């Protein structure tokens, strides 16, 4: 009965409203203004840049595998095609030319597809520091002076020269240069005992200010040419007597507050870059493991204290004597656990199967480790998309 009465009342109210006269505007007054609030435009949901990659493809993005400059290594071609590897490194080999290098690079970049790398482009890297460390030489390539000689140039001259050196790389499709060296050798006398850097004149100078200025100018020139630089070897190889390529190295001088670490703050403020982490042990930071396997150095020091959120690449994990006591599988999983993003196998593809399968298996079995793989792959894919523009 109440529902029927209510219905009658509603009908009556509607009828009265329909019959009511429309309000008339009073002379000299404005018509009423609508106060309807516009519907806000919904914020687009961010798209995860690795959402379309399978787990095997994500793992592949975490490897950079070597090939000679004379011809494409069959195993490295297979690494891209079958194990979805996202980076190739041109290591020391025969003299070549711009034309031959471009042809070599093309053999790898043509393998990129939705089924190989998930459509994500390759990074093709080499090591063009100058002096004794210049992988690519021959017709079309300029001889690059050592870093010590580069450091004697004005910043403007060095940057201009680096634009030219980087332009030669860019012409061939090389888009990452694993240089410049940011290590600080503290004196000419110590340089003669510093096997990995000073003995080869790979240092830009003998103090933080000189290294920051000159390495920064070199990196600026590379970026201007369209090539991404990489600062190395964090947290510093300028004070050890041993060369990590040939023997284990223990640094007893560098601390978390040393100029060797601090120089990275100014260098990384200059623009996008990779940071390469050393395979030496640093007694005064973390004496328990080489830097590439140390969460204290990669996570706490480089990521948190220095504030670097870009791509971290290891120094060589394939042939370096400094990591020889660990199995290939251990090297790969420990580096990812420490916070590294790309594992460099500069000598070639021989150890890739063991390393790749170890990372993949642990990612399947361990959700925490899988999260680290995803975070690393995400940083790599974002950096590739951003290029030298950051």
C-alpha positions as a Markdown table, in Angstrom:
| # | Residue | x | y | z |
|---|---|---|---|---|
| 1 | Unk | 0.0 | 0.0 | 0.0 |
| 2 | Unk | 2.9 | 2.3 | 0.9 |
| 3 | Unk | 4.6 | 1.6 | -2.4 |
| 4 | Unk | 1.4 | 2.4 | -4.4 |
| 5 | Unk | 1.0 | 5.7 | -2.5 |
| 6 | Unk | 4.6 | 6.6 | -3.1 |
| 7 | Unk | 4.2 | 6.0 | -6.8 |
| 8 | Unk | 1.1 | 8.2 | -6.9 |
| 9 | Unk | 3.0 | 11.0 | -5.2 |
| 10 | Unk | 6.0 | 10.7 | -7.6 |
| 11 | Unk | 3.6 | 10.9 | -10.5 |
| 12 | Unk | 2.0 | 14.0 | -9.1 |
| 13 | Unk | 5.3 | 15.7 | -8.5 |
| 14 | Unk | 6.4 | 15.0 | -12.0 |
| 15 | Unk | 3.2 | 16.5 | -13.4 |
| 16 | Unk | 3.5 | 19.6 | -11.2 |
| 17 | Unk | 7.0 | 20.1 | -12.4 |
| 18 | Unk | 6.0 | 19.8 | -16.0 |
| 19 | Unk | 3.3 | 22.3 | -15.6 |
| 20 | Unk | 5.4 | 24.8 | -13.7 |
| 21 | Unk | 6.3 | 28.0 | -15.6 |
| 22 | Unk | 10.0 | 28.3 | -16.7 |
| 23 | Unk | 11.9 | 30.9 | -14.7 |
| 24 | Unk | 12.3 | 34.3 | -16.5 |
| 25 | Unk | 15.5 | 36.3 | -16.3 |
| 26 | Unk | 15.3 | 39.5 | -14.4 |
| 27 | Unk | 16.4 | 42.5 | -16.5 |
| 28 | Unk | 20.0 | 43.4 | -15.8 |
| 29 | Unk | 20.9 | 39.9 | -14.5 |
| 30 | Unk | 22.9 | 37.1 | -16.1 |
| 31 | Unk | 21.4 | 33.7 | -16.9 |
| 32 | Unk | 22.4 | 31.0 | -14.4 |
| 33 | Unk | 25.9 | 29.5 | -15.1 |
| 34 | Unk | 26.3 | 25.7 | -15.2 |
| 35 | Unk | 28.4 | 24.4 | -12.3 |
| 36 | Unk | 28.8 | 20.9 | -13.8 |
| 37 | Unk | 32.3 | 19.5 | -13.0 |
| 38 | Unk | 34.0 | 18.1 | -16.1 |
| 39 | Unk | 34.9 | 14.4 | -15.9 |
| 40 | Unk | 38.7 | 14.1 | -15.4 |
| 41 | Unk | 40.7 | 12.4 | -18.2 |
| 42 | Unk | 41.9 | 9.1 | -16.8 |
| 43 | Unk | 45.7 | 8.7 | -16.4 |
| 44 | Unk | 47.0 | 6.2 | -18.9 |
| 45 | Unk | 48.4 | 3.0 | -17.2 |
| 46 | Unk | 52.1 | 2.8 | -17.8 |
| 47 | Unk | 53.1 | 0.0 | -20.1 |
| 48 | Unk | 55.9 | -2.3 | -18.7 |
| 49 | Unk | 58.6 | -2.2 | -21.4 |
| 50 | Unk | 59.4 | -5.9 | -20.9 |
| 51 | Unk | 55.8 | -7.1 | -20.7 |
| 52 | Unk | 55.9 | -8.6 | -24.2 |
| 53 | Unk | 59.2 | -10.4 | -23.6 |
| 54 | Unk | 59.2 | -14.1 | -22.5 |
| 55 | Unk | 61.4 | -15.0 | -19.6 |
| 56 | Unk | 64.1 | -16.6 | -21.9 |
| 57 | Unk | 64.1 | -13.3 | -23.9 |
| 58 | Unk | 64.5 | -11.3 | -20.7 |
| 59 | Unk | 67.4 | -13.4 | -19.6 |
| 60 | Unk | 69.0 | -12.9 | -23.1 |
| 61 | Unk | 68.9 | -9.1 | -22.7 |
| 62 | Unk | 71.4 | -9.6 | -19.8 |
| 63 | Unk | 74.2 | -10.9 | -21.9 |
| 64 | Unk | 76.8 | -9.2 | -24.2 |
| 65 | Unk | 78.8 | -11.8 | -26.1 |
| 66 | Unk | 82.1 | -11.4 | -28.0 |
| 67 | Unk | 83.0 | -12.0 | -31.6 |
| 68 | Unk | 86.2 | -11.3 | -33.6 |
| 69 | Unk | 86.4 | -8.4 | -36.0 |
| 70 | Unk | 87.5 | -10.6 | -39.0 |
| 71 | Unk | 84.3 | -12.6 | -39.2 |
| 72 | Unk | 81.1 | -13.2 | -37.2 |
| 73 | Unk | 81.6 | -16.0 | -34.7 |
| 74 | Unk | 79.1 | -18.8 | -35.4 |
| 75 | Unk | 78.4 | -19.3 | -31.7 |
| 76 | Unk | 77.7 | -15.6 | -31.2 |
| 77 | Unk | 75.3 | -15.6 | -34.1 |
| 78 | Unk | 73.6 | -18.6 | -32.5 |
| 79 | Unk | 73.5 | -16.8 | -29.2 |
| 80 | Unk | 71.3 | -14.0 | -30.6 |
| 81 | Unk | 69.2 | -16.4 | -32.7 |
| 82 | Unk | 68.7 | -19.2 | -30.1 |
| 83 | Unk | 69.3 | -17.6 | -26.7 |
| 84 | Unk | 67.9 | -14.2 | -27.4 |
| 85 | Unk | 71.1 | -12.4 | -26.5 |
| 86 | Unk | 70.7 | -8.6 | -26.6 |
| 87 | Unk | 74.3 | -7.5 | -27.0 |
| 88 | Unk | 77.4 | -8.2 | -29.1 |
| 89 | Unk | 81.0 | -7.1 | -28.3 |
| 90 | Unk | 83.6 | -6.7 | -31.1 |
| 91 | Unk | 86.9 | -7.8 | -29.5 |
| 92 | Unk | 90.5 | -7.5 | -30.6 |
| 93 | Unk | 91.2 | -9.2 | -33.9 |
| 94 | Unk | 92.5 | -8.5 | -37.3 |
| 95 | Unk | 92.8 | -5.0 | -38.9 |
| 96 | Unk | 89.5 | -4.2 | -40.6 |
| 97 | Unk | 87.8 | -1.2 | -42.2 |
| 98 | Unk | 84.6 | 0.8 | -41.9 |
| 99 | Unk | 83.0 | -1.2 | -44.7 |
| 100 | Unk | 83.9 | -4.6 | -43.3 |
| 101 | Unk | 82.8 | -3.7 | -39.8 |
| 102 | Unk | 79.5 | -2.5 | -41.1 |
| 103 | Unk | 79.0 | -5.7 | -42.9 |
| 104 | Unk | 79.9 | -7.7 | -39.8 |
| 105 | Unk | 77.6 | -5.7 | -37.6 |
| 106 | Unk | 74.8 | -6.2 | -40.1 |
| 107 | Unk | 75.0 | -9.9 | -39.8 |
| 108 | Unk | 74.0 | -9.6 | -36.2 |
| 109 | Unk | 71.4 | -6.8 | -36.3 |
| 110 | Unk | 69.5 | -8.6 | -39.1 |
| 111 | Unk | 68.8 | -11.3 | -36.6 |
| 112 | Unk | 66.6 | -9.1 | -34.5 |
| 113 | Unk | 63.0 | -10.2 | -34.6 |
| 114 | Unk | 60.0 | -10.8 | -32.4 |
| 115 | Unk | 61.1 | -14.4 | -31.9 |
| 116 | Unk | 64.8 | -13.8 | -31.2 |
| 117 | Unk | 65.1 | -10.6 | -29.1 |
| 118 | Unk | 61.4 | -9.8 | -28.8 |
| 119 | Unk | 62.0 | -7.1 | -31.3 |
| 120 | Unk | 64.4 | -5.2 | -28.9 |
| 121 | Unk | 67.4 | -3.9 | -30.9 |
| 122 | Unk | 70.9 | -5.2 | -30.2 |
| 123 | Unk | 73.6 | -3.2 | -28.5 |
| 124 | Unk | 76.7 | -3.6 | -30.6 |
| 125 | Unk | 79.8 | -2.6 | -28.5 |
| 126 | Unk | 83.5 | -2.4 | -28.8 |
| 127 | Unk | 86.5 | -0.9 | -26.9 |
| 128 | Unk | 87.9 | 2.3 | -28.6 |
| 129 | Unk | 89.8 | 3.9 | -25.7 |
| 130 | Unk | 92.9 | 4.8 | -27.7 |
| 131 | Unk | 96.5 | 4.1 | -27.4 |
| 132 | Unk | 97.1 | 0.4 | -26.7 |
| 133 | Unk | 93.4 | -0.3 | -26.4 |
| 134 | Unk | 91.7 | 0.3 | -29.8 |
| 135 | Unk | 89.9 | -2.7 | -31.2 |
| 136 | Unk | 88.9 | -1.3 | -34.5 |
| 137 | Unk | 91.7 | 0.0 | -36.8 |
| 138 | Unk | 92.4 | 0.1 | -40.5 |
| 139 | Unk | 91.0 | 2.0 | -43.5 |
| 140 | Unk | 88.5 | 4.6 | -42.3 |
| 141 | Unk | 89.5 | 4.5 | -38.7 |
| 142 | Unk | 91.6 | 7.3 | -37.1 |
| 143 | Unk | 94.4 | 6.2 | -34.7 |
| 144 | Unk | 93.3 | 7.4 | -31.2 |
| 145 | Unk | 95.9 | 8.6 | -28.8 |
| 146 | Unk | 96.2 | 7.2 | -25.3 |
| 147 | Unk | 94.0 | 8.6 | -22.6 |
| 148 | Unk | 97.1 | 10.2 | -21.0 |
| 149 | Unk | 97.7 | 12.1 | -24.2 |
| 150 | Unk | 94.0 | 12.9 | -24.6 |
| 151 | Unk | 94.1 | 14.4 | -21.1 |
| 152 | Unk | 96.6 | 17.0 | -22.2 |
| 153 | Unk | 94.1 | 18.4 | -24.7 |
| 154 | Unk | 91.6 | 21.1 | -23.9 |
| 155 | Unk | 88.1 | 19.9 | -23.2 |
| 156 | Unk | 86.8 | 21.4 | -26.4 |
| 157 | Unk | 89.5 | 19.8 | -28.6 |
| 158 | Unk | 89.0 | 16.4 | -26.9 |
| 159 | Unk | 85.3 | 16.5 | -27.3 |
| 160 | Unk | 85.6 | 17.5 | -31.0 |
| 161 | Unk | 88.1 | 14.7 | -31.6 |
| 162 | Unk | 85.8 | 12.2 | -29.8 |
| 163 | Unk | 82.9 | 13.2 | -32.0 |
| 164 | Unk | 85.0 | 12.1 | -35.0 |
| 165 | Unk | 86.0 | 8.8 | -33.4 |
| 166 | Unk | 82.5 | 8.1 | -32.3 |
| 167 | Unk | 81.2 | 9.0 | -35.8 |
| 168 | Unk | 83.4 | 6.3 | -37.3 |
| 169 | Unk | 81.7 | 3.8 | -34.9 |
| 170 | Unk | 78.2 | 5.0 | -35.6 |
| 171 | Unk | 78.8 | 4.7 | -39.4 |
| 172 | Unk | 79.3 | 0.9 | -38.9 |
| 173 | Unk | 76.4 | 0.4 | -36.5 |
| 174 | Unk | 78.4 | 0.2 | -33.3 |
| 175 | Unk | 76.4 | 2.1 | -30.8 |
| 176 | Unk | 78.2 | 1.5 | -27.5 |
| 177 | Unk | 81.8 | 2.2 | -26.7 |
| 178 | Unk | 83.1 | 0.5 | -23.5 |
| 179 | Unk | 85.2 | 3.6 | -22.7 |
| 180 | Unk | 86.4 | 5.9 | -21.3 |
| 181 | Unk | 88.5 | 4.8 | -18.3 |
| 182 | Unk | 87.6 | 6.7 | -15.2 |
| 183 | Unk | 90.3 | 5.2 | -13.0 |
| 184 | Unk | 92.6 | 7.5 | -11.0 |
| 185 | Unk | 96.3 | 6.7 | -11.0 |
| 186 | Unk | 97.6 | 9.0 | -8.3 |
| 187 | Unk | 101.1 | 9.7 | -9.6 |
| 188 | Unk | 103.5 | 8.9 | -12.5 |
| 189 | Unk | 105.6 | 6.8 | -10.1 |
| 190 | Unk | 102.6 | 4.7 | -9.2 |
| 191 | Unk | 101.6 | 4.4 | -12.8 |
| 192 | Unk | 104.7 | 2.3 | -13.5 |
| 193 | Unk | 103.4 | -0.3 | -11.0 |
| 194 | Unk | 99.8 | -0.1 | -11.9 |
| 195 | Unk | 99.6 | -3.0 | -14.4 |
| 196 | Unk | 96.0 | -2.6 | -15.7 |
| 197 | Unk | 95.9 | 1.2 | -16.2 |
| 198 | Unk | 99.0 | 3.2 | -15.6 |
| 199 | Unk | 101.5 | 0.9 | -17.3 |
| 200 | Unk | 99.4 | 1.3 | -20.5 |
| 201 | Unk | 98.8 | 5.0 | -20.2 |
| 202 | Unk | 95.0 | 4.4 | -20.0 |
| 203 | Unk | 94.5 | 7.1 | -17.3 |
| 204 | Unk | 93.5 | 10.6 | -18.2 |
| 205 | Unk | 95.6 | 12.1 | -15.4 |
| 206 | Unk | 96.6 | 11.8 | -11.8 |
| 207 | Unk | 93.7 | 13.5 | -9.9 |
| 208 | Unk | 89.9 | 13.5 | -9.7 |
| 209 | Unk | 89.5 | 16.9 | -11.4 |
| 210 | Unk | 91.6 | 16.0 | -14.4 |
| 211 | Unk | 89.9 | 12.6 | -14.9 |
| 212 | Unk | 86.4 | 14.1 | -14.5 |
| 213 | Unk | 87.2 | 16.8 | -17.1 |
| 214 | Unk | 88.8 | 14.7 | -19.7 |
| 215 | Unk | 86.8 | 11.5 | -19.4 |
| 216 | Unk | 83.7 | 13.7 | -19.4 |
| 217 | Unk | 84.8 | 15.5 | -22.6 |
| 218 | Unk | 85.4 | 12.1 | -24.3 |
| 219 | Unk | 82.0 | 10.8 | -23.2 |
| 220 | Unk | 80.3 | 14.0 | -24.4 |
| 221 | Unk | 81.9 | 13.6 | -27.9 |
| 222 | Unk | 80.7 | 10.0 | -28.1 |
| 223 | Unk | 77.2 | 10.9 | -27.2 |
| 224 | Unk | 77.2 | 13.7 | -29.7 |
| 225 | Unk | 78.2 | 11.1 | -32.3 |
| 226 | Unk | 75.3 | 8.9 | -31.3 |
| 227 | Unk | 77.4 | 6.4 | -29.3 |
| 228 | Unk | 76.7 | 5.5 | -25.7 |
| 229 | Unk | 79.9 | 5.6 | -23.5 |
| 230 | Unk | 80.7 | 3.4 | -20.5 |
| 231 | Unk | 82.7 | 4.6 | -17.5 |
| 232 | Unk | 85.0 | 2.0 | -16.0 |
| 233 | Unk | 86.2 | 0.3 | -13.8 |
| 234 | Unk | 84.1 | 1.0 | -10.8 |
| 235 | Unk | 85.1 | 1.6 | -8.0 |
| 236 | Unk | 88.6 | 2.0 | -9.5 |
| 237 | Unk | 91.5 | 0.1 | -11.0 |
| 238 | Unk | 94.1 | 2.8 | -10.6 |
| 239 | Unk | 95.7 | 1.6 | -7.4 |
| 240 | Unk | 96.3 | -2.1 | -7.8 |
| 241 | Unk | 99.5 | -3.8 | -9.0 |
| 242 | Unk | 97.7 | -6.7 | -10.6 |
| 243 | Unk | 95.8 | -6.9 | -13.9 |
| 244 | Unk | 92.5 | -8.7 | -13.5 |
| 245 | Unk | 92.8 | -10.2 | -17.0 |
| 246 | Unk | 95.8 | -12.3 | -15.9 |
| 247 | Unk | 95.6 | -12.7 | -12.1 |
| 248 | Unk | 93.3 | -11.9 | -9.1 |
| 249 | Unk | 93.7 | -8.3 | -7.9 |
| 250 | Unk | 93.2 | -7.0 | -4.4 |
| 251 | Unk | 92.9 | -3.2 | -3.9 |
| 252 | Unk | 93.9 | -2.1 | -0.4 |
| 253 | Unk | 93.5 | 1.7 | -0.8 |
| 254 | Unk | 90.2 | 2.6 | -2.2 |
| 255 | Unk | 87.4 | 3.4 | 0.2 |
| 256 | Unk | 83.7 | 4.2 | -0.3 |
| 257 | Unk | 84.5 | 7.9 | 0.1 |
| 258 | Unk | 87.6 | 7.9 | -2.1 |
| 259 | Unk | 88.1 | 10.3 | -5.1 |
| 260 | Unk | 88.0 | 7.1 | -7.3 |
| 261 | Unk | 84.3 | 6.7 | -6.3 |
| 262 | Unk | 83.5 | 10.4 | -6.2 |
| 263 | Unk | 84.6 | 11.0 | -9.7 |
| 264 | Unk | 81.6 | 9.0 | -11.0 |
| 265 | Unk | 79.1 | 11.6 | -9.5 |
| 266 | Unk | 80.3 | 14.3 | -11.8 |
| 267 | Unk | 80.8 | 12.0 | -14.8 |
| 268 | Unk | 77.3 | 10.5 | -14.6 |
| 269 | Unk | 75.7 | 14.0 | -14.2 |
| 270 | Unk | 76.9 | 14.7 | -17.8 |
| 271 | Unk | 74.5 | 12.4 | -19.6 |
| 272 | Unk | 73.5 | 8.8 | -20.2 |
| 273 | Unk | 76.2 | 6.1 | -19.8 |
| 274 | Unk | 76.8 | 2.6 | -18.7 |
| 275 | Unk | 79.0 | 1.9 | -15.7 |
| 276 | Unk | 81.4 | -1.1 | -15.9 |
| 277 | Unk | 82.2 | -2.8 | -12.6 |
| 278 | Unk | 85.6 | -4.2 | -11.8 |
| 279 | Unk | 86.5 | -7.8 | -11.1 |
| 280 | Unk | 89.0 | -6.8 | -8.4 |
| 281 | Unk | 88.5 | -7.2 | -4.7 |
| 282 | Unk | 88.3 | -4.1 | -2.6 |
| 283 | Unk | 89.5 | -4.8 | 1.0 |
| 284 | Unk | 88.3 | -1.5 | 2.5 |
| 285 | Unk | 84.8 | -1.7 | 0.9 |
| 286 | Unk | 83.9 | -5.4 | 0.7 |
| 287 | Unk | 86.8 | -7.9 | 1.2 |
| 288 | Unk | 84.5 | -10.9 | 0.6 |
| 289 | Unk | 84.2 | -11.0 | -3.2 |
| 290 | Unk | 85.2 | -9.2 | -6.4 |
| 291 | Unk | 83.2 | -6.0 | -7.0 |
| 292 | Unk | 81.0 | -7.6 | -9.7 |
| 293 | Unk | 79.7 | -10.2 | -7.1 |
| 294 | Unk | 79.3 | -7.7 | -4.3 |
| 295 | Unk | 75.9 | -6.3 | -3.4 |
| 296 | Unk | 77.7 | -3.9 | -1.1 |
| 297 | Unk | 79.6 | -2.4 | -4.0 |
| 298 | Unk | 77.0 | -2.6 | -6.8 |
| 299 | Unk | 73.9 | -2.0 | -4.7 |
| 300 | Unk | 74.8 | 0.0 | -1.6 |
| 301 | Unk | 77.7 | 2.0 | -3.1 |
| 302 | Unk | 77.0 | 2.5 | -6.8 |
| 303 | Unk | 73.2 | 2.4 | -6.8 |
| 304 | Unk | 72.4 | 4.0 | -3.4 |
| 305 | Unk | 75.4 | 6.2 | -2.4 |
| 306 | Unk | 76.4 | 7.4 | -5.9 |
| 307 | Unk | 72.8 | 7.4 | -7.0 |
| 308 | Unk | 73.2 | 5.6 | -10.4 |
| 309 | Unk | 70.0 | 4.0 | -11.7 |
| 310 | Unk | 71.2 | 3.1 | -15.2 |
| 311 | Unk | 72.7 | 0.0 | -16.7 |
| 312 | Unk | 75.6 | -1.7 | -14.9 |
| 313 | Unk | 77.8 | -4.0 | -17.0 |
| 314 | Unk | 80.4 | -6.3 | -15.6 |
| 315 | Unk | 84.0 | -6.4 | -16.7 |
| 316 | Unk | 84.8 | -9.7 | -18.6 |
| 317 | Unk | 83.4 | -12.8 | -16.9 |
| 318 | Unk | 84.5 | -15.2 | -19.6 |
| 319 | Unk | 88.3 | -15.3 | -19.6 |
| 320 | Unk | 89.4 | -13.0 | -16.8 |
| 321 | Unk | 91.7 | -14.8 | -14.3 |
| 322 | Unk | 90.2 | -12.7 | -11.5 |
| 323 | Unk | 87.0 | -14.7 | -11.6 |
| 324 | Unk | 88.5 | -18.1 | -12.5 |
| 325 | Unk | 87.8 | -19.7 | -9.1 |
| 326 | Unk | 84.0 | -19.5 | -9.7 |
| 327 | Unk | 82.2 | -21.7 | -12.2 |
| 328 | Unk | 80.6 | -20.0 | -15.2 |
| 329 | Unk | 77.1 | -20.7 | -13.6 |
| 330 | Unk | 78.2 | -19.1 | -10.3 |
| 331 | Unk | 79.7 | -16.0 | -12.1 |
| 332 | Unk | 76.4 | -15.4 | -13.9 |
| 333 | Unk | 74.0 | -15.8 | -11.0 |
| 334 | Unk | 76.2 | -14.0 | -8.5 |
| 335 | Unk | 76.6 | -11.0 | -10.7 |
| 336 | Unk | 72.8 | -10.7 | -11.2 |
| 337 | Unk | 72.3 | -11.2 | -7.5 |
| 338 | Unk | 74.8 | -8.4 | -6.8 |
| 339 | Unk | 72.8 | -6.0 | -9.0 |
| 340 | Unk | 74.6 | -6.1 | -12.3 |
| 341 | Unk | 72.4 | -5.8 | -15.5 |
| 342 | Unk | 74.7 | -7.0 | -18.3 |
| 343 | Unk | 77.2 | -9.8 | -18.1 |
| 344 | Unk | 80.1 | -9.3 | -20.5 |
| 345 | Unk | 81.5 | -12.4 | -22.2 |
| 346 | Unk | 84.1 | -10.5 | -24.2 |
| 347 | Unk | 86.2 | -13.4 | -25.3 |
| 348 | Unk | 83.4 | -15.2 | -27.1 |
| 349 | Unk | 80.3 | -17.4 | -26.7 |
| 350 | Unk | 81.9 | -20.6 | -25.3 |
| 351 | Unk | 80.7 | -20.1 | -21.7 |
| 352 | Unk | 77.3 | -18.6 | -22.7 |
| 353 | Unk | 75.2 | -21.9 | -22.5 |
| 354 | Unk | 76.2 | -22.6 | -18.9 |
| 355 | Unk | 75.7 | -19.0 | -17.8 |
| 356 | Unk | 72.4 | -18.5 | -19.6 |
| 357 | Unk | 70.9 | -21.8 | -18.5 |
| 358 | Unk | 72.0 | -21.1 | -14.9 |
| 359 | Unk | 70.3 | -17.7 | -14.9 |
| 360 | Unk | 67.1 | -19.0 | -16.5 |
| 361 | Unk | 66.9 | -22.0 | -14.1 |
| 362 | Unk | 67.3 | -19.8 | -11.0 |
| 363 | Unk | 64.7 | -17.3 | -12.3 |
| 364 | Unk | 62.2 | -20.1 | -12.7 |
| 365 | Unk | 62.9 | -21.5 | -9.3 |
| 366 | Unk | 63.4 | -18.3 | -7.2 |
| 367 | Unk | 60.9 | -15.5 | -7.4 |
| 368 | Unk | 63.2 | -13.0 | -5.7 |
| 369 | Unk | 65.9 | -13.8 | -8.3 |
| 370 | Unk | 63.3 | -13.6 | -11.1 |
| 371 | Unk | 62.5 | -10.1 | -9.8 |
| 372 | Unk | 66.2 | -9.1 | -10.2 |
| 373 | Unk | 66.2 | -10.5 | -13.7 |
| 374 | Unk | 63.1 | -8.5 | -14.6 |
| 375 | Unk | 64.6 | -5.3 | -13.1 |
| 376 | Unk | 67.8 | -5.7 | -15.0 |
| 377 | Unk | 66.1 | -6.5 | -18.3 |
| 378 | Unk | 63.8 | -3.5 | -17.7 |
| 379 | Unk | 66.8 | -1.1 | -17.2 |
| 380 | Unk | 68.5 | -2.4 | -20.4 |
| 381 | Unk | 65.4 | -2.1 | -22.5 |
| 382 | Unk | 64.6 | 1.4 | -21.3 |
| 383 | Unk | 68.2 | 2.5 | -21.9 |
| 384 | Unk | 68.2 | 1.1 | -25.4 |
| 385 | Unk | 65.0 | 3.0 | -26.2 |
| 386 | Unk | 66.4 | 6.2 | -24.7 |
| 387 | Unk | 69.7 | 6.0 | -26.5 |
| 388 | Unk | 72.2 | 8.9 | -26.1 |
| 389 | Unk | 69.3 | 11.3 | -25.3 |
| 390 | Unk | 68.8 | 9.6 | -21.9 |
